[in-house]
């Protein structure tokens, strides 16, 4: 946590909540990565067993990767690790550079808010559809990755703005 913020209790609580959210996202990401590894391994092994086929693996891995990418993107946002073009930004002095970074974060928040809203609408529609390879699961759970991941990105971007302001 940035140095000047140590005295402001509301900001401390916000950072702690974001950190808890990120710990949960990292834990889910680890579980998903294990799930992907195990199911792909089983799929490869099953190809050598006559009459045994695991048809749902490809779809499960695709959906798990969607969750993994959106959660991982949210965590990367917190640390400023998202892809960015810095060649132009590095030509500015520190104060204009800070302003540009804050404006970029604000634009990101607007985009995340739009994607959260649109993603939630898509998720609700997904409740009406079933997965083709895993019929017991509705597409709601697959589509939910988008708004949840964007919420993680949204709150981490706010934390990032606070850190940039405090630098």
Buried (B, 14 or more C-beta within 10 A) or exposed (E): BBEEBEEEEEBEEBBEEBEEBBEEBEEBBEEBBEBBEEBBEEBEEEEEEEEEEBEBBEBBBEBBBBBBBBBBBBBBBBEBEBEEEEEEEEEEEEEEBBEEBBEBBEEBBEBBEEBBEEBBEBBEEBEEEBBEBBEEBBBBBBBBBBBBBBBBBBBBBBBBBBBBBBE
